[in-house]
């Protein structure tokens, strides 16, 4: 599949609802447990997604589309959510939904065209990156974290599935 902004918006706009269905109203153990030392729980992942909504995707898209001579992105702190005040998963999901709705609307309002998609910014580690790659990465980032949440939750029952473990590839990741 080739990149299309409308197809990207289809995924980006659905992520908050998917996370709400997965995480609202379930036991804290599903939300707060992780895969072990130095891994993230679903709670941590939602916090990470919030931080990205505040500082990454739209912020960087605007830098790329700006008339500024310096199009260097600020480094993204992948662990910023670990320094945030403790809140409920309900609060995190609501904040994520509000931020994502705003950012998707802003993306639509940018009226990005093919010429815009080729424009570049400077990533602090990767160097020159174009808007198309940034927006494609946003979509894949969402899908990756949805898969990660599913994997983390599945592994909570790793010891409970008995012999079926052989057939459950998610437990082998």
N, C-alpha and C positions, 0 to 999 in steps of 0.2 A: 504494500500500500504506500502510495506517495503522500507526502504532507499536504493537507488542506486545512486551512484555518477553521472552517465550519466543522469538519470532522474532529478537530482538536477540541473545539468548544463543546461538542457533544460529550466528550469524556470529562473535561474539566468541570463542567456544570453539574455532572452527576456525582462526582466524588463525595461531596458532603452528605448526600442522601444515602449513598452506599455505606459510608462510615456510621451514620446514624442507625441504619438497619442492623449493622453488625454489632454495635457497641452500646446503644441505649437500652437501659432496663435489664442488663445482665449482671451477674454477680461480679463483685470487685476482683475476684481471682482471675476471671477471664481478661479483665481490662488491665490489671496491674502486674500480672506475672510476665516474666520474660523467658528467654531460652537459656539463661545462665549469666555468669559474670560478663560484664561489658557488652550486654545486649539490651535491646529496647523492648519495652512492653507496648501494647497498643496505645496506652496512655501517652507514653513517651513519643510515639510516632505521630500522634495527633498534635502534640506540642511542637514537634519538628515541622509539621505541615503549616501550622500557624505562623511560625517564624519565617518560613519561606514566603508566605503570603504577604508578610509585612516588609520583607527586606530583599527579596530575590526577584521573582519572575517579572512582575510589572515594573518594578524599579529598574531592572536591567533592560527591559524592552524600551522604556522611556529614554534611557541613556543611549541606546543604539539609535533610536529615532530622533534624538536631539540634534541641535545644530552645534553642540559643544565640540571643541577641538579635542578635548580629553574625554575619551569614551571608556575609561578604565572602570571596571566594576570594583566595588568594595568587596573584600573577602567575605564569604558566607560562613557563619559559625554554625556548623552542623550539630553542635551540642548545646546551643543556646537555651533550649527548652529545659535543660537540666538545672538551670539557674533561676527558673521562674517560680513564683509563688504557687504553692499547692492549691489546686482547684478541683472541682468535680469534673468527671468526664462529660457530664451534661453541659457544663459551662464551656469547656474546651470545644466541644462539637458545635455549640451555638456560635462561639467566636469564629471558628473556622468557616462555618456556613456564611456568616455575615461578610467576612473578609473575602471569601471566594466569590460570592455573588457580586460584590463591588469590583473585584479584579476582573471577572469575566465581562462585566458591563464596560469596564474601562478598556479592555482588550477590543471589544466590539466597537467602541467609540473611536479607537485609534484608526479604524478603517485601513488596516494593513493591506498593501497590495504586493504584487510580485517584486517590484523594485525594492520595497521596504524589507522584504524577507531576505534579500541579499546584503543588506547593510550590516556592518560589523561593529562590535564592541570588543573590549579587551578584558578577558578573564584573567584574574591574577595568577592562575596556575596553567591554564590551557592556551593562553595567548588569544589570537583573533578568533572570534566565533560570530556567526551570523544570527540574525533574528529567527530565521527558520529553524536552526538547530536549537536555539534557546526554547522556542515554543514547543518543538517536538520533544525536547527533554522534559519540559514541564508535564506533558501528558504521560510520558513513560515513567517519570518520577512518581506520579500519582499511582499508576498501575502497579509499579514495583512495591510501593508501600501498602497498597491494598493486599497484594500477594504476601507481603511480609507479615501483616496482621493475621492473615489466615494461617500462615505457617506457625507463627508464635502461638496462636490459640490451639492449633492442632497438636502441637508438641506438649501441651498441658496434659493430654491423654496418651502420650507415647507409651507409658507403662501400663496402660489399661486396655490396649487392643489385642493383646496376646499374639497368637500366631498370624493374625491378619496384618501385622506390621510389615511383613514381606510384600504385601500388595499396596501399601500406602506410601507412595513415592514422596509425599510431602514431609514425611517423618525422616527421610534420608537426606534432606537438604541441609 
